[in-house]
Amino acid sequence: MSVGNLKTSGQKGTNWTWQYRMLQGIQKLIDTIAGASASTTNSARMIRITGSTTITDVVKSISCYNAHATATATIAIGGAGAINLLAGETVNFDAGGGSNTFPASHFVINGTGADVLTITVL
């Protein structure tokens, strides 16, 4: 694309105006993306779960580690059935980059009789 290839006056034989508007639009997209990523901050929380807990925050990622020597914990994800988290196992869930998140109350962790270390990124 060559901007400024004017052949005649009055915009005949050129698409300069359209090209210029496209470049302005691309610059606005770049400025918006740069502003959004520059102002985004994340915070992390670490909790130890020994009972049943619903993660009530909207989270970007969550990691759970069952630190108990023998007990099994469970994790229910998005209302689906509970999945066992055996002793010594770790699971990680990441919503992906950008502003993707898991909804509030999406994870229910039952660590009754176990010791589940949970880290969330909000």
C-alpha positions as CSV (number, residue, x, y, z in Angstrom):
1,M,0.0,0.0,0.0
2,S,1.4,3.4,-0.9
3,V,-0.1,6.4,0.7
4,G,0.1,9.6,-1.2
5,N,0.2,8.4,-4.8
6,L,-1.9,11.3,-6.0
7,K,-2.4,11.3,-9.8
8,T,-4.8,14.2,-10.1
9,S,-6.6,16.7,-8.0
10,G,-10.0,16.0,-6.6
11,Q,-9.2,12.4,-5.5
12,K,-9.6,10.9,-9.0
13,G,-7.5,7.9,-9.7
14,T,-6.4,7.4,-6.1
15,N,-7.5,5.7,-2.9
16,W,-5.5,7.9,-0.6
17,T,-8.4,8.9,1.6
18,W,-9.5,5.3,2.2
19,Q,-5.9,4.2,2.9
20,Y,-5.4,7.0,5.4
21,R,-8.6,6.1,7.2
22,M,-7.5,2.5,7.4
23,L,-4.1,3.5,8.9
24,Q,-5.9,5.7,11.4
25,G,-8.1,2.8,12.4
26,I,-5.2,0.4,12.8
27,Q,-3.4,3.0,15.0
28,K,-6.6,3.2,17.2
29,L,-6.6,-0.5,17.6
30,I,-2.9,-0.6,18.6
31,D,-3.5,2.2,21.1
32,T,-6.5,0.4,22.6
33,I,-4.7,-2.9,22.9
34,A,-1.6,-1.2,24.4
35,G,-3.7,0.7,26.9
36,A,-5.7,-2.4,27.9
37,S,-2.6,-4.5,28.5
38,A,-0.7,-1.7,30.3
39,S,-3.5,-1.1,32.8
40,T,-4.3,-4.8,33.5
41,T,-3.0,-6.0,36.9
42,N,-3.4,-9.4,38.4
43,S,-3.5,-10.4,42.0
44,A,-2.9,-13.9,43.4
45,R,-4.3,-15.6,46.4
46,M,-3.1,-18.7,48.2
47,I,-5.4,-20.6,50.6
48,R,-5.3,-24.0,52.3
49,I,-8.6,-25.9,52.1
50,T,-9.5,-28.6,54.6
51,G,-13.2,-28.4,54.2
52,S,-15.6,-27.7,51.3
53,T,-15.1,-24.3,49.6
54,T,-16.5,-22.6,46.6
55,I,-14.1,-20.2,44.9
56,T,-16.5,-17.2,44.6
57,D,-14.1,-14.9,42.7
58,V,-13.8,-14.6,38.9
59,V,-10.4,-16.2,38.2
60,K,-7.9,-16.2,35.4
61,S,-6.2,-19.4,36.6
62,I,-6.3,-21.8,39.5
63,S,-4.0,-24.5,40.8
64,C,-4.8,-27.1,43.4
65,Y,-2.4,-29.4,45.1
66,N,-3.5,-32.2,47.5
67,A,-0.7,-32.1,50.1
68,H,-2.2,-34.9,52.2
69,A,-0.3,-38.2,52.4
70,T,-3.3,-40.5,51.8
71,A,-6.6,-38.6,51.6
72,T,-8.5,-37.8,48.4
73,A,-10.0,-34.4,47.7
74,T,-12.6,-33.6,45.0
75,I,-13.0,-30.7,42.5
76,A,-16.3,-29.9,40.8
77,I,-15.9,-27.7,37.8
78,G,-18.8,-25.6,36.4
79,G,-21.5,-27.7,37.9
80,A,-20.1,-30.9,36.4
81,G,-19.5,-34.0,38.5
82,A,-16.7,-34.0,41.0
83,I,-13.3,-35.3,40.0
84,N,-11.0,-36.9,42.5
85,L,-7.7,-35.2,43.4
86,L,-5.5,-38.0,44.8
87,A,-2.9,-37.5,47.4
88,G,0.2,-35.7,45.9
89,E,-1.7,-34.7,42.7
90,T,-1.7,-31.2,41.2
91,V,-4.2,-29.8,38.7
92,N,-4.0,-26.4,36.9
93,F,-6.7,-24.6,35.0
94,D,-5.9,-21.5,32.9
95,A,-8.5,-19.4,31.1
96,G,-6.0,-18.4,28.4
97,G,-4.5,-15.1,27.7
98,G,-6.0,-11.6,27.5
99,S,-9.1,-10.9,29.5
100,N,-10.4,-14.5,29.5
101,T,-11.7,-15.7,32.9
102,F,-13.6,-18.4,34.6
103,P,-16.9,-17.2,36.1
104,A,-17.5,-16.8,39.8
105,S,-18.3,-20.0,41.7
106,H,-17.1,-22.1,38.8
107,F,-14.8,-24.3,41.1
108,V,-16.0,-26.2,44.2
109,I,-13.2,-27.9,46.1
110,N,-13.9,-30.4,48.8
111,G,-10.8,-31.0,50.9
112,T,-12.6,-32.6,53.9
113,G,-10.1,-34.9,55.5
114,A,-7.4,-33.7,53.0
115,D,-5.1,-30.7,52.7
116,V,-5.6,-28.8,49.5
117,L,-3.3,-25.9,48.7
118,T,-5.0,-23.6,46.2
119,I,-3.6,-20.7,44.3
120,T,-5.8,-18.4,42.2
121,V,-4.9,-15.5,39.9
122,L,-7.7,-12.9,39.8
